[in-house]
């Protein structure tokens, strides 16, 4: 694309971009409403309390259950839900039981990013190119092995780093005076089971339906309507992501303009062509570096034009999803996570993020890419 595109080609690219972006923006809007409604209904809080009981006072068990919950929420409700809505629930759990919060909240952050490969809806980057895989089923077939590898490596590194804090037992409820009293009895007896059922149903719905905006919108309508009937105040407390949707639309427009001007040709010089291990590692590495330098979404939008084959797209997704754990701005989820911790009077600096991530990112990116290459 060394020359400027013709008027017809430019119009075709713009129309194609609008056609791809509109369902994505609708999904982002709807799933955010679903996640906020589920939080107010009590889905996350009640689930976390159930998991506390399952741990039976064992720190390692509580952490492993946190791993499972963080990954499940990320896969079905997206990484931002884990960062924004699940993190304060996990903080409250740590305070109730006098657990060291750092292993648990860092688990939320890392799995919000590295756990976001399995479904298109898990991360906006996945959703942008899901159509290139042909169907949701094909996407899952391509990404399942690297997704499992990324979560396995994440858990192994977190355990090695925090193994001393994860030993021993704790007295359940020993810090209850520091947290809010149990609110389980205040949850609406209709809304709570409905919210749980809707969240559970979204997982298979996102796999079976190739346009995830459809089940997301239906879920949002069901929950908002139910809240309107049962707890109307919840509806007024919703904060739809108007600003986020606008920013995403502007990013799409900027990258489309860059591609019209020849961005693809410029970026193609940074990586090797083909689906060999070296080419896939290089593409994932460039994606991870770009994500940490400018943010994973614009980095992915810019690089996706030179990742035409599903294997290359998968490698790029690994780089921009698992890689942005070094800089605070590498992922929007990290910024949201830090803000939620600050609201809980827990302050995590950029140096702590970098110190934890800089040695881990090569493995968090490299191992899933190797797993992807072995499945080719």
C-alpha positions in Angstrom: 0.0 0.0 0.0 2.8 2.3 -0.9 0.5 4.8 -2.7 -2.7 6.5 -1.6 -5.8 4.4 -2.2 -8.3 5.4 -4.8 -11.5 7.0 -3.8 -13.5 3.8 -4.3 -11.0 1.8 -2.2 -11.1 4.4 0.6 -14.9 4.3 0.6 -14.9 0.5 0.7 -12.4 0.5 3.6 -14.5 3.0 5.5 -17.8 1.1 4.9 -16.1 -2.2 6.0 -14.7 -0.6 9.1 -18.1 0.9 10.1 -19.7 -2.5 9.5 -17.2 -4.2 11.8 -17.0 -1.5 14.5 -20.7 -0.9 15.1 -21.5 -4.4 16.5 -18.3 -4.1 18.6 -19.4 -0.8 20.1 -22.9 -2.2 20.8 -21.3 -5.2 22.6 -19.0 -3.0 24.7 -22.0 -0.9 25.8 -24.3 -3.9 26.6 -21.7 -6.1 28.4 -20.7 -3.1 30.6 -24.3 -2.7 31.6 -24.6 -6.4 32.3 -21.5 -6.4 34.5 -22.6 -3.3 36.5 -26.1 -4.8 37.0 -24.7 -8.1 38.1 -22.5 -6.3 40.6 -25.4 -4.4 42.2 -27.5 -7.5 42.2 -24.8 -9.2 44.2 -23.6 -11.9 41.8 -19.9 -11.4 42.4 -20.1 -10.8 46.2 -22.2 -13.9 46.8 -20.0 -16.0 44.6 -16.9 -14.8 46.4 -18.4 -15.7 49.8 -19.3 -19.1 48.5 -15.7 -19.7 47.4 -14.5 -18.5 50.8 -16.5 -21.3 52.5 -15.1 -23.8 50.0 -11.5 -22.8 51.0 -12.0 -24.0 54.6 -9.5 -21.6 55.9 -6.6 -22.7 53.6 -4.8 -19.8 52.0 -3.7 -21.7 49.0 -7.2 -23.0 48.4 -8.6 -19.4 48.6 -6.0 -18.2 46.1 -6.8 -21.1 43.7 -10.5 -20.3 43.9 -9.7 -16.7 43.2 -7.7 -17.8 40.1 -10.7 -19.7 38.9 -13.2 -16.9 39.5 -10.9 -14.3 37.9 -10.5 -16.4 34.8 -14.2 -17.2 34.5 -15.2 -13.6 34.9 -12.6 -12.5 32.4 -13.6 -15.1 29.8 -17.3 -14.4 29.9 -17.6 -10.8 31.0 -14.3 -9.3 29.7 -11.1 -8.3 31.3 -12.4 -4.9 32.4 -15.0 -6.5 34.5 -12.4 -8.4 36.4 -10.3 -5.3 36.9 -13.1 -2.9 37.9 -15.8 -5.0 39.5 -14.2 -8.2 40.8 -11.1 -6.6 42.3 -12.9 -4.7 45.1 -14.8 -7.9 45.9 -11.5 -9.8 46.3 -10.1 -7.0 48.4 -13.1 -7.2 50.7 -12.6 -11.0 50.9 -8.9 -10.4 51.9 -9.9 -8.0 54.6 -12.7 -10.2 56.0 -10.2 -13.0 56.5 -7.0 -11.0 57.2 -5.2 -12.3 54.0 -2.3 -10.6 52.4 -4.0 -8.7 49.6 -1.0 -8.5 47.1 -1.1 -12.1 45.8 -4.9 -11.9 45.3 -5.2 -8.5 43.6 -2.2 -9.1 41.4 -3.8 -12.3 40.4 -6.9 -10.3 39.3 -4.7 -8.0 37.2 -2.6 -10.6 35.5 -5.5 -12.9 34.7 -7.6 -10.0 33.5 -5.0 -9.7 30.7 -3.4 -13.2 30.2 -6.8 -14.9 30.8 -8.5 -13.0 28.0 -7.6 -15.2 25.0 -10.2 -17.9 25.1 -13.4 -16.2 23.7 -13.8 -13.3 21.3 -15.7 -11.4 24.1 -12.9 -11.8 26.6 -11.0 -8.8 25.2 -11.9 -6.1 22.7 -8.8 -7.0 20.7 -10.2 -10.5 20.1 -13.6 -9.1 19.1 -12.1 -6.8 16.5 -10.7 -9.7 14.4 -12.9 -12.6 15.4 -14.6 -12.5 12.0 -11.2 -13.4 10.4 -11.3 -16.8 12.0 -14.6 -17.6 10.3 -16.7 -18.4 13.3 -16.6 -18.4 17.1 -16.0 -22.1 17.1 -12.9 -21.7 14.8 -11.7 -18.9 17.0 -11.8 -21.1 20.0 -10.1 -23.9 18.2 -7.2 -21.6 17.3 -6.9 -20.0 20.7 -7.8 -22.8 23.2 -4.2 -24.2 23.5 -2.4 -20.8 23.9 -5.2 -19.7 26.2 -4.6 -22.6 28.5 -0.9 -22.2 28.3 -1.1 -18.5 29.2 -3.2 -19.2 32.3 -0.9 -22.1 33.4 2.2 -19.9 33.1 0.5 -17.0 34.8 -0.5 -19.2 37.8 2.9 -20.8 38.0 4.7 -17.5 38.0 2.3 -16.0 40.6 2.7 -19.1 42.8 6.5 -19.0 42.6 6.5 -15.3 43.4 4.0 -15.5 46.3 4.5 -19.0 47.6 5.5 -17.9 51.1 2.3 -15.8 51.4 0.1 -18.7 50.1 1.1 -21.1 52.8 -0.8 -21.9 56.0 -4.3 -21.3 57.1 -6.4 -18.4 58.3 -9.4 -17.9 60.6 -12.5 -17.3 58.4 -14.0 -13.9 59.3 -11.2 -12.9 61.6 -11.1 -9.5 60.0 -14.8 -9.0 59.7 -14.7 -5.9 61.8 -12.7 -4.2 59.1 -15.2 -5.0 56.4 -18.9 -4.4 55.9 -21.2 -6.8 57.6 -22.5 -9.6 55.5 -25.1 -8.3 53.1 -26.3 -11.7 51.8 -29.7 -11.3 53.4 -30.3 -7.9 51.7 -30.0 -9.2 48.2 -33.2 -9.4 46.3 -34.4 -13.0 46.2 -35.5 -12.7 42.6 -32.8 -10.5 41.1 -29.9 -12.6 42.6 -30.7 -16.0 41.1 -31.8 -14.2 37.8 -28.4 -12.4 37.6 -26.5 -15.6 38.3 -28.5 -17.5 35.6 -27.9 -14.7 33.1 -24.2 -14.6 33.7 -23.9 -18.4 33.5 -25.9 -18.5 30.3 -23.7 -15.9 28.6 -20.7 -18.3 28.4 -22.3 -20.9 26.1 -24.3 -18.2 24.3 -21.0 -16.4 23.3 -19.7 -19.7 21.9 -22.8 -20.6 20.0 -23.7 -17.2 18.6 -21.2 -15.7 16.1 -22.4 -12.1 16.8 -21.8 -11.6 20.6 -23.6 -8.3 20.6 -26.9 -10.2 20.3 -26.7 -12.2 23.6 -25.1 -9.2 25.4 -27.9 -6.9 24.4 -30.6 -9.5 25.4 -28.8 -10.1 28.8 -28.7 -6.3 29.4 -32.4 -5.9 28.5 -33.4 -8.8 30.9 -31.3 -7.5 33.8 -32.3 -3.8 33.4 -36.0 -4.7 33.0 -35.8 -6.9 36.1 -34.1 -4.2 38.1 -36.7 -1.7 36.9 -39.4 -3.9 38.3 -37.7 -5.0 41.5 -35.1 -2.3 42.4 -35.5 0.7 40.3 -32.7 2.6 42.1 -30.2 0.2 40.5 -31.2 1.4 37.0 -30.4 5.0 37.9 -27.0 3.9 39.3 -25.9 2.3 36.0 -23.1 4.2 34.3 -23.0 3.2 30.6 -19.6 3.6 29.0 -20.3 6.5 26.7 -16.7 7.8 26.9 -15.2 4.4 26.3 -17.3 3.8 23.2 -16.4 7.2 21.8 -12.7 6.7 22.4 -12.8 3.3 20.7 -14.6 4.7 17.7 -12.0 7.5 17.4 -9.2 4.9 17.6 -10.8 2.9 14.8 -11.1 6.1 12.7 -7.5 7.1 13.3 -6.1 3.6 12.4 -8.3 3.5 9.3 -6.9 6.8 8.2 -3.3 5.5 8.9 -4.0 2.4 6.8 -5.3 4.6 3.9 -2.0 6.5 4.1 0.2 3.3 4.0 0.6 2.3 7.6 0.5 -1.5 6.8 3.5 -1.3 4.5 5.5 0.7 7.1 4.7 -1.8 9.9 5.4 -4.9 7.7 9.1 -4.0 7.8 9.1 -4.7 11.6 8.2 -8.4 11.4 9.0 -11.4 9.3 6.3 -12.9 7.1 5.0 -16.5 7.4 3.8 -18.8 10.2 7.2 -20.1 11.4 8.0 -20.0 15.1 10.4 -17.1 14.7 7.9 -15.0 12.7 5.1 -15.7 15.3 7.4 -14.9 18.2 8.5 -11.7 16.4 5.0 -10.6 15.7 3.9 -11.3 19.3 7.0 -9.5 20.6 6.3 -6.4 18.6 2.7 -6.4 19.8 3.8 -6.7 23.4 6.3 -3.9 23.0 3.8 -1.7 21.2 1.2 -2.4 23.9 3.6 -1.3 26.7 4.7 1.8 24.8 1.3 3.2 23.7 -1.5 0.8 25.0 -2.6 -2.5 23.7 -5.7 -1.4 21.7 -4.0 1.1 19.4 -1.0 -1.2 19.0 -3.3 -4.0 18.0 -5.3 -1.9 15.6 -2.2 -0.7 13.9 -0.6 -4.2 13.6 -3.7 -6.2 12.7 -3.4 -5.1 9.1 -0.2 -7.1 8.7 -1.4 -10.2 10.5 -3.6 -11.7 7.7 -3.3 -15.4 8.6 -5.2 -16.8 11.6 -2.0 -18.1 13.1 -0.4 -14.6 12.8 -3.5 -13.0 14.3 -3.4 -15.5 17.2 0.2 -14.6 17.8 -0.5 -10.9 17.7 -3.4 -11.4 20.2 -1.1 -13.2 22.5 1.3 -10.3 22.4 -1.1 -7.5 23.0 -3.3 -9.4 25.6 -0.5 -11.1 27.6 2.2 -8.6 27.1 1.0 -5.2 28.6 1.9 -6.0 32.2 5.0 -3.8 32.4 3.7 -0.2 32.1 0.7 1.1 33.9 -0.9 2.4 30.6 -0.2 -0.8 28.6 -3.8 -1.9 29.2 -6.9 0.0 30.1 -7.6 -2.8 32.6 -4.5 -2.0 34.5 -5.4 1.7 34.8 -8.9 0.7 36.0 -7.5 -1.9 38.4 -5.2 0.7 40.0 -8.0 3.2 40.3 -10.2 0.7 42.1 -7.4 -0.2 44.5 -6.9 3.4 45.2 -10.6 3.7 46.1 -9.9 0.9 48.6 -6.9 2.9 50.0 -4.4 0.5 48.4 -1.8 2.2 46.4 0.2 0.4 43.8 2.9 2.4 41.9 4.2 2.0 38.4 7.5 0.7 39.7 5.7 -2.2 41.4 3.9 -3.1 38.2 7.0 -2.9 36.2 9.1 -5.0 38.7 6.5 -7.7 38.7 5.9 -7.8 34.9 9.3 -7.2 33.3 10.7 -10.6 34.0 7.4 -12.4 33.5 6.2 -11.0 30.2 8.7 -12.9 28.0 7.4 -16.2 29.4 3.7 -15.0 29.4 4.0 -14.2 25.7 6.6 -16.8 24.6 5.1 -20.0 26.0 1.6 -19.5 24.5 3.1 -18.6 21.1 5.1 -21.9 21.2 1.9 -23.7 22.2 0.2 -22.1 19.2 3.0 -23.1 16.8 2.9 -26.7 18.0 -0.8 -26.9 17.1 -0.2 -25.7 13.5 
